[in-house]
Amino acid sequence: MDKLVEEMLSALIKFMTLPNVTTTDKIMVILVSVFAVPYLVYMTTKIYKFSKDLPNILPKWHDKKKVQLQMNFPSNILRNKLIQSALEKMVFEASASRAYVLQFHNGGENIKGIPFIKFSVTNEWCPISVKPDMQNYLGVPLGIFAGLSYQVMKSKKLYFGDVEDMQRFDSGSYAIFKAKNVKSAYISGVFDLQESLIGLVILEHYEKTVLDEDELFAFERTVGIISGLVMCKDGQDPSTCNMNDH
């Protein structure tokens, strides 16, 4: 650091002794040096000290993150296992073709700093006779299901015994379900404690199916279990998670 200060002073002296430098320029340089150089030296010292400490800081930070991951990993595995089991139960109770959980997340920002909201299918269960679809819906712009999500925000759930009825809610979502050959769809929202929509649970049938009251009750009951698991905090025992815990 002493050497850096010496070099800066030496450069200043050389500048001041140049023949073509006016008195005004010299005064300006002196003023800038008086106010700027101490700050520059201070910041350089801080950066230098931080760079010297970095080899000690990084391992500690890495070890802390590693410990957190190791502690939360088993509970996250169990949470996903329980969600899968709930989806499987949902499919069998409703004689459905597929059930999955869709969660919203931030996917970056536009030039004005407004978040791009995206969604990913985080859990899916379907019988062995049905091809998994989860990998096609990772980091997808929310615009694809915007109309459907908006309706769920208002109504909490949407039941389509005939998928053709979806057209009046959201023609874009309807086109996606139609392309997948879905004949009936049952959709319920996943909400946080502030009643903000954070995801969807979707049940699909490849044959036209109208669920009765008992089946709809069972569907919503399982959605409640899944919602509690989705909201389960890291490190918390997922087997004890339910909506009353949050």
N, C-alpha and C positions, 0 to 999 in steps of 0.2 A: 504494500500500500504506500509506503514511504517513497518508493521508486516512482510510482504513478504520480504522486503529488509533485515530485521533483520534475518529472517530464512535463507536466502541465504548466508549472511555473516557468520552466525553460522556454516552452513554446510561447507563453505570454510575453516574456522578455524579448524574444526574437521578433515578435510581431510589433512590439512597441518601438523597436529600433529600426524598423524598415523605413527607408527614405521617403516613400510615396504615401505613407499613412498620415492622414490629416489629424489635427488636434481633436476635432469632433469625433472621428473614428476611435481615437485613443480613449477619449472620455467614455464613449459608449462601451468599449471593450472592458474598461475598468469597472464600470457600473455592473455590467453583466457578470463579470468575474466575481465581484463582491457578493452578489446575490445568488448566482447560479452555481459557481464552483463549490461552495460548501455543501449545497444540496446534492450536487453530483457526486462529491466525495462521500457523503453520507450514504447515498443510494448504492454507490459502488461497493462501499464497505459492507452494507447489508447483503448485497448479492454475493459478494465474495465469501462472507461468513456462511450464508445459506448453502453455497456450493460446497463448502468444506464440511458442513453438517449433513449434507444430502446422503452420503453413503451410510450414515447411521440412522437417518430418518426413514428411508425407503424400506429397509428390512423390517423395522418396527411396524410401519404402516401395512406392509404386505402380510406380516405375521398376524396382525390384528384382523385383517380381512379374511385370512385363511382360517383362523379360529372361528370367526363368525359363520363362515360357510360350513365348516365342519359341524358346528353346533346346530345350524338350521337345516342342514341337508337331510338328516333322517326325518324331521318333521315335515319337510316339503315333499319327500317321497311318499310318506304316509298320507298326506293331504291329497295328493294326486291319485293315490290308490283308492281312497275313499270316494273321491269325485267320480272316478271310473266305475266303481261299484254302484254308485247312485245312478249314473247314466244307464248302466246295464239293467238295473232294476226298473228304471223308467221305461226302457224299450220293451221289456217283457210284460210289464203291467199294461201297457197300451198297445201291445202287438205291433210295434212300430218298426221302421226300417233303420233308423239312425237317431241318435241324440248327441248333442254337443253343446259345449260352453264357448261362447264368444266373449272376449274381453277387450275393452277399449284401452288404448295407450297413446302417448304422444309420439308422433313420428317426425319431429323436426318443426321448423317455423318458416313462415314466408318472410318476405323482405321487410314487412312491418312488425315482425315479431309475434304474429298471431300463430298459435300452435296448429300444426297439421294433425288432426286426430285420425288415428288408424285403429284397426282392430285385428286381432288374431284369434283363431280357434285354438284354445289352449288344451281342451280335452274333448275326446270323441269316443263314442262306443257304437259299434254296429255288429250285427251277426257276421259270421264268416262268409256268408253268401253275398254280402254287400261290400263293395270296394270302398276302403277308407278314403275320406275326402279332405282330411284335416290339413295336409301339406299344401293344398291349394289356397288356403286362407291364412297366410302369415304376413303381417304388416300390410294389410290391404287398406286403401283409403276409405274412410267412413262414408264417402259419397255413395258407395255402392248400396249400402243399407240405410242411407240417411232418412228416407221417408218412413221406412219401417221402424227405425229407432225412434223417430219423432212420435209416431203413433203409440209406441210402447211407453214413452215418457208420459204421455197423457192418460193412457188406459191401463198401464201396468202389464197387461197381457193381451194377446191377440190369438183368436182361435179361427182356423180356416179348415173346416171340414171338407171344403172344396177350394183348392188353391186358386181357382179362377176368381174367387171373391177378393183376392189380394190386389187385383189390378186397380181397384178404386182407392186403395191406400198408397200403393207405391208400385208403379209400373216397372221400375228398374229391378226391384227385389223380385217381383213376380216373374220377370224374364229369367232371372237366375234360377229360381226354384223350378220353373217350367223346363229349363234346359237340363236340369238334373232329374227330370221325370218325376218330381214330387207331386203327389196328388192331394195330400193333406198336410198341413203344418200347424203346429201349436207352439206359440212363442210367449215367453214370460221374461220380464226384466229382472236383472240383478241390481239392487240399489244399495248404496252405502247409508251410513247413519244420517246424512243430510238429505236423504231421498234423491240423491243424484244417480242417474243411470250410469252404471259402470260396466255393464255387460248384458248378454242375452243367453237364455237357455232355449234351445230349439229342438223340437221333436218332429221328425219327418216320417211320412208314410208314403210308400210307393204304390199303395192301393188306396182308393178313396175311403176314408175312415172318419166316422163321426163318434167322438168319445162321449160316453154318458156322464152323468153327474159324479158318480163314484170314481170313474177313471180320471176325470178332470181334477177332482179333489186329490187323488193320488199323485197326479202330475204336479200340482202346485205344492203339495207337501214335500215332494222330492226336490223341487226347485228351491224351497226354503232351506233344506239341508245343504244343497250345493252352494247356495248364497252364503251360508254361514262358513262353509269351508273356504270359499273364495276370499272372504273377509278375514279369515283366521290369520293372526299375527305370526310373524316369524318367531320360531322358538316355542310357540304355544302348542300344546298337545292337540292335534287336529281332531282326535276322537272326542274331545270335550267341546268343540266349537259348534255353536249354533247361533241363531240370530239374536238371542237374548244376551249373549256374551258381549255384544258390541254396543 
